[in-house]
Amino acid sequence: MTHNDGHPDGHSGADTDQDEGWDEDRDKGWDKDGDEGPDAGQHESRGEGRREGPGGSRYLLENRQTEAGERFDAFATLFDPTTFRHFEGLGVGPGWRCWEVGAGGTSVVSWLAERVGPTGAVVATDIDTSLVAGATRPQVEVRVHDVGAEEPPGEGFDLVHARLVLVHVPERERALRSMIKALRPGGRLLLEDADPALQPLLCPDEHGPAEELANRLRRGFRRLLADRGADLSYGRRLPRLLREAGLRQVEADAYFPVTSPACTALESATVRQIRTRLVTAGLATDEEIDQHLANVASGTMNLTTAPMISAWGTKP
C-alpha cells in the first residue's frame, strides 16, 4: 500500500468539513477524504505503511507488532486472488527467477516458490523479514533489504513484484528504477498499490454515528501515513510511470473490496496497532477508539478499502 489528508485538530466532537491546518501542497490535489488505501494499509512492504526504517520511527506499521500478522492474513484474503491472477497472466512458471519486494507475509512468496519449482528461484526482501521467514525453502532466499536505499539483490529476474509497498517508500522513484534495473530484457514488472482518492472512506454509506466515527478515525490514520512520507495518490500514476520508465505492453486494472470479513479484520487490527499514535497525535481519544472497535466487532458495519491498482509491463 498509500495516503493523505487527515483529521485536522483531533478534537473529539463532530467532524468538520474543513481539514484545518492541512498543508494543501502536501495534499497533492486530493479532496479532504483521500484514503490510505488497502491498508493499508497498508503495507507496509506487504505493505501498507508498516515498514520500519533506521531509528524505528519512519514507518507507521511495524512487522513485529502483534497485530501485523493479523493484517497480513487479511491482506492475503483480500488481495492474493488478484495478485495470483496477474502472475498467471504473466506466465510465471517453472524455472523463473522472481524478486518479491517488501514481502511482508508468506502467502505470495509461497505461491511463487510453488510455481517456479526447484529449477526456479524467489528472492524475498523486506526491511523486516520476521514474518516472511516461514516461507523459506530451497528455492527461496529471504534477505533484509531496503528497496529505496540499496542496490537490487541481483539482476536478470524474470519477474519483479511489489504490492502495497511503494506508496509508503519516500524514495519511491529510486526504488522503481532499482526494480526495473533488476529485470532481464523481456522480464515483467508488476506493481500493485492503492489510490484512495478513488474511494476515500472506510464507510462509503455514512448513514449514522458509527460510520461517521469510522470515517473520522480513517482520516486520522491517513494523516499519520502522510506525515511519514506516504504518497496517497500513487496508484493512479502507475501506468504512466511504467511507460515513462521505458516499459512496453503496459496494462493496468483495479480491484475494489467493498465489504467482507477480511475488511473487518483488517480494520480492527490496524486501529489496535496505531491507537497509541492516534491518541498521542490528538487525532482521537481512547474512548472514541474503544467505541469504534466495539462497532467494528458488532459485525453490523460495511467496511471497505480503497481500490488496489495493478499495473504491469515488459522491459525491452
C-alpha positions as CSV (number, residue, x, y, z in Angstrom):
1,M,0.0,0.0,0.0
2,T,-0.9,4.5,0.5
3,H,-2.3,8.0,1.7
4,N,-3.1,11.5,2.6
5,D,-5.2,14.0,4.4
6,G,-6.3,13.7,7.9
7,H,-8.5,14.9,10.7
8,P,-7.1,18.3,11.5
9,D,-7.3,19.2,15.1
10,G,-8.0,15.9,16.7
11,H,-11.0,17.1,18.7
12,S,-13.4,14.5,20.0
13,G,-16.6,16.3,18.8
14,A,-18.4,16.1,15.5
15,D,-16.2,16.1,12.4
16,T,-16.0,19.2,10.2
17,D,-15.9,19.7,6.5
18,Q,-12.6,21.6,6.6
19,D,-9.3,20.0,7.5
20,E,-7.9,23.0,9.3
21,G,-4.1,23.4,9.3
22,W,-3.6,20.8,6.5
23,D,-0.9,21.8,4.0
24,E,-2.6,21.8,0.6
25,D,0.7,21.4,-1.2
26,R,1.2,18.1,0.6
27,D,-2.4,17.1,-0.3
28,K,-1.4,16.9,-4.0
29,G,-4.8,17.8,-5.3
30,W,-6.7,15.3,-3.2
31,D,-10.1,16.1,-1.7
32,K,-10.1,16.0,2.1
33,D,-11.3,12.4,2.2
34,G,-8.4,10.9,0.3
35,D,-7.6,7.5,1.8
36,E,-4.6,5.4,2.8
37,G,-5.5,2.5,0.6
38,P,-5.8,-1.2,1.3
39,D,-4.1,-0.7,4.2
40,A,-3.1,-0.1,4.0
41,G,-2.9,-0.3,4.6
42,Q,-1.4,-0.8,4.3
43,H,1.7,-2.2,3.9
44,E,3.9,-1.8,4.5
45,S,6.1,-4.0,2.4
46,R,3.2,-6.2,2.1
47,G,2.7,-3.1,2.6
48,E,0.8,-0.7,4.0
49,G,3.0,1.7,5.8
50,R,4.3,-0.9,8.0
51,R,8.0,-0.9,7.3
52,E,10.4,0.2,9.9
53,G,13.3,2.5,8.9
54,P,16.5,3.3,10.7
55,G,15.8,4.6,14.2
56,G,12.5,2.8,14.4
57,S,10.1,5.8,13.7
58,R,10.0,6.3,9.9
59,Y,7.2,3.9,9.1
60,L,3.9,3.6,10.9
61,L,3.1,-0.1,11.0
62,E,5.8,-2.5,12.2
63,N,6.1,-6.2,11.4
64,R,7.0,-7.1,14.9
65,Q,3.8,-5.7,16.5
66,T,1.3,-8.3,17.5
67,E,-1.4,-7.1,15.1
68,A,0.9,-7.2,12.0
69,G,0.3,-10.9,11.4
70,E,-3.5,-10.3,11.5
71,R,-3.1,-7.6,9.0
72,F,-1.1,-9.7,6.6
73,D,-3.7,-12.5,6.9
74,A,-6.4,-10.1,5.9
75,F,-4.3,-8.7,3.0
76,A,-3.8,-12.3,1.7
77,T,-7.5,-13.0,1.8
78,L,-8.4,-9.7,0.1
79,F,-5.7,-9.3,-2.5
80,D,-4.0,-12.7,-3.2
81,P,-6.6,-13.8,-5.7
82,T,-6.0,-10.7,-7.8
83,T,-2.2,-10.9,-7.5
84,F,-2.1,-14.6,-8.4
85,R,-4.4,-14.0,-11.4
86,H,-1.9,-11.5,-12.7
87,F,1.0,-13.8,-12.1
88,E,-0.8,-16.5,-14.1
89,G,-1.5,-14.0,-16.9
90,L,2.2,-13.0,-17.0
91,G,3.1,-16.7,-17.5
92,V,5.0,-17.3,-14.2
93,G,6.2,-20.9,-14.4
94,P,9.0,-23.4,-13.8
95,G,12.5,-22.0,-13.8
96,W,11.5,-18.4,-13.4
97,R,13.7,-16.1,-11.2
98,C,11.5,-13.8,-9.2
99,W,12.1,-10.9,-6.8
100,E,9.3,-10.2,-4.3
101,V,9.8,-6.7,-2.9
102,G,8.6,-5.9,0.5
103,A,7.4,-9.5,1.0
104,G,5.8,-8.9,4.4
105,G,4.0,-12.3,5.0
106,T,4.4,-15.7,3.4
107,S,1.5,-16.1,1.0
108,V,2.9,-14.5,-2.2
109,V,6.4,-15.9,-1.7
110,S,5.0,-19.4,-1.1
111,W,2.8,-19.2,-4.2
112,L,5.8,-18.1,-6.4
113,A,8.0,-20.8,-4.9
114,E,5.5,-23.5,-5.8
115,R,5.0,-22.2,-9.3
116,V,8.7,-21.7,-10.2
117,G,9.6,-25.1,-8.7
118,P,13.0,-26.5,-7.9
119,T,14.6,-25.1,-11.1
120,G,13.5,-21.5,-10.3
121,A,14.3,-19.0,-7.6
122,V,12.5,-16.5,-5.4
123,V,14.3,-13.7,-3.6
124,A,12.1,-12.2,-0.9
125,T,13.2,-8.9,0.6
126,D,11.9,-6.6,3.3
127,I,13.3,-4.2,5.8
128,D,11.9,-6.6,8.5
129,T,11.8,-10.2,7.4
130,S,10.4,-11.6,10.7
131,L,7.0,-12.6,9.2
132,V,8.3,-14.0,5.9
133,A,10.9,-16.4,7.4
134,G,8.3,-19.2,7.4
135,A,8.4,-19.2,3.6
136,T,12.0,-20.5,3.5
137,R,12.6,-23.4,1.2
138,P,15.4,-24.5,-1.2
139,Q,14.4,-22.1,-4.0
140,V,13.6,-19.2,-1.7
141,E,16.2,-16.7,-0.4
142,V,14.9,-14.3,2.3
143,R,17.0,-11.1,2.6
144,V,16.9,-7.9,4.7
145,H,16.9,-5.1,2.1
146,D,15.6,-1.5,1.7
147,V,14.4,-1.1,-1.9
148,G,14.5,2.7,-1.6
149,A,18.1,2.9,-0.4
150,E,20.1,-0.2,-1.6
151,E,21.1,-1.7,-4.9
152,P,18.9,-4.6,-6.1
153,P,19.7,-8.1,-4.7
154,G,20.6,-9.3,-8.2
155,E,19.9,-8.9,-11.9
156,G,18.3,-10.9,-14.7
157,F,15.0,-11.5,-12.9
158,D,12.1,-12.7,-15.0
159,L,9.6,-11.1,-12.6
160,V,9.8,-8.3,-10.1
161,H,6.7,-7.7,-7.9
162,A,5.7,-5.3,-5.2
163,R,2.3,-5.0,-3.6
164,L,1.3,-2.0,-1.4
165,V,4.9,-1.1,-1.0
166,L,6.0,2.0,-3.0
167,V,3.2,4.2,-1.7
168,H,5.0,4.0,1.7
169,V,8.5,4.5,0.4
170,P,9.6,8.1,0.3
171,E,12.4,7.2,-2.2
172,R,9.9,5.5,-4.5
173,E,11.4,6.9,-7.7
174,R,14.8,5.3,-6.8
175,A,13.0,2.1,-5.8
176,L,11.2,1.9,-9.2
177,R,14.5,2.4,-11.1
178,S,16.1,-0.3,-9.0
179,M,13.3,-2.8,-9.7
180,I,13.5,-2.2,-13.5
181,K,17.3,-2.4,-13.4
182,A,16.9,-5.9,-11.8
183,L,14.8,-7.3,-14.7
184,R,16.3,-9.1,-17.7
185,P,15.3,-7.9,-21.1
186,G,11.8,-9.3,-21.6
187,G,11.3,-9.5,-17.9
188,R,8.0,-8.4,-16.3
189,L,7.3,-5.8,-13.6
190,L,4.1,-6.0,-11.7
191,L,3.3,-3.1,-9.2
192,E,0.2,-3.0,-7.1
193,D,-0.7,0.0,-5.0
194,A,-3.7,1.8,-3.6
195,D,-5.4,5.0,-4.8
196,P,-7.6,6.2,-2.0
197,A,-8.8,9.3,-4.0
198,L,-11.0,6.9,-6.0
199,Q,-12.7,5.7,-2.8
200,P,-11.7,7.7,0.3
201,L,-13.9,6.4,3.1
202,L,-13.9,3.4,5.4
203,C,-17.7,3.6,5.3
204,P,-19.0,5.0,1.9
205,D,-22.5,4.6,3.2
206,E,-22.1,7.1,6.1
207,H,-25.6,6.8,7.5
208,G,-25.1,7.0,11.2
209,P,-22.8,7.9,14.1
210,A,-20.8,4.7,13.9
211,E,-20.0,5.3,10.3
212,E,-19.2,9.0,10.9
213,L,-16.7,8.0,13.7
214,A,-15.2,5.3,11.5
215,N,-14.5,7.8,8.7
216,R,-13.1,10.4,11.1
217,L,-10.6,7.8,12.5
218,R,-9.7,6.8,9.0
219,R,-8.8,10.4,8.2
220,G,-6.6,10.4,11.3
221,F,-4.8,7.3,10.0
222,R,-4.2,9.0,6.7
223,R,-2.7,12.0,8.5
224,L,-0.2,9.7,10.3
225,L,0.7,8.0,7.0
226,A,1.2,11.3,5.1
227,D,3.4,12.6,7.9
228,R,5.7,9.7,7.3
229,G,6.0,10.3,3.6
230,A,3.3,8.1,2.1
231,D,2.0,9.2,-1.3
232,L,-1.7,8.7,-1.1
233,S,-2.4,9.2,-4.8
234,Y,0.3,6.9,-6.1
235,G,-1.8,4.1,-7.5
236,R,-3.3,6.1,-10.4
237,R,0.1,7.1,-11.7
238,L,1.5,3.6,-12.0
239,P,0.7,3.1,-15.8
240,R,2.2,6.4,-16.7
241,L,5.3,5.8,-14.6
242,L,5.9,2.4,-16.2
243,R,5.6,3.9,-19.7
244,E,7.9,6.8,-18.8
245,A,10.4,4.3,-17.4
246,G,10.6,2.7,-20.9
247,L,8.5,-0.5,-20.2
248,R,6.4,-1.9,-23.1
249,Q,3.0,-3.5,-23.2
250,V,1.8,-1.6,-20.2
251,E,-1.6,-2.5,-18.8
252,A,-3.5,-1.9,-15.6
253,D,-6.7,-2.8,-13.7
254,A,-8.1,-2.3,-10.3
255,Y,-9.7,-4.4,-7.5
256,F,-12.1,-2.8,-5.1
257,P,-13.2,-4.8,-2.0
258,V,-16.5,-3.3,-0.8
259,T,-17.2,-5.3,2.3
260,S,-16.1,-8.7,3.7
261,P,-15.0,-10.3,6.9
262,A,-11.4,-9.6,5.9
263,C,-12.1,-5.9,5.6
264,T,-13.4,-6.0,9.2
265,A,-10.4,-8.0,10.5
266,L,-8.1,-5.6,8.7
267,E,-9.7,-2.5,10.3
268,S,-9.7,-4.0,13.8
269,A,-6.0,-5.0,13.6
270,T,-5.0,-1.6,12.1
271,V,-6.7,0.5,14.7
272,R,-5.4,-1.5,17.5
273,Q,-1.9,-1.3,16.1
274,I,-1.9,2.5,15.7
275,R,-4.2,3.6,18.6
276,T,-1.4,5.0,20.7
277,R,-0.2,7.2,17.9
278,L,-3.7,8.3,17.1
279,V,-4.2,9.4,20.7
280,T,-0.7,10.9,21.1
281,A,-1.3,13.0,18.0
282,G,-4.6,14.2,19.2
283,L,-6.5,12.6,16.4
284,A,-8.7,10.5,18.6
285,T,-9.4,9.7,22.2
286,D,-9.2,6.3,23.8
287,E,-12.9,6.4,24.4
288,E,-13.6,7.0,20.7
289,I,-11.2,4.2,19.7
290,D,-12.9,1.8,22.1
291,Q,-16.3,2.7,20.7
292,H,-15.1,2.3,17.1
293,L,-13.6,-1.2,17.9
294,A,-16.9,-2.2,19.5
295,N,-18.8,-1.0,16.5
296,V,-16.5,-3.0,14.2
297,A,-16.8,-6.1,16.3
298,S,-20.6,-5.9,16.2
299,G,-20.4,-7.1,12.6
300,T,-23.1,-4.6,11.5
301,M,-20.9,-2.2,9.6
302,N,-19.9,-2.3,5.9
303,L,-16.2,-1.6,5.9
304,T,-14.3,-1.2,2.7
305,T,-10.8,-0.2,1.4
306,A,-9.5,1.9,-1.4
307,P,-9.1,0.2,-4.8
308,M,-5.8,-1.6,-5.4
309,I,-4.5,-0.7,-8.8
310,S,-2.3,-3.3,-10.5
311,A,0.0,-2.2,-13.4
312,W,2.4,-4.3,-15.4
313,G,4.8,-4.0,-18.3
314,T,7.7,-5.6,-20.0
315,K,11.4,-4.4,-20.1
316,P,12.7,-4.0,-23.6
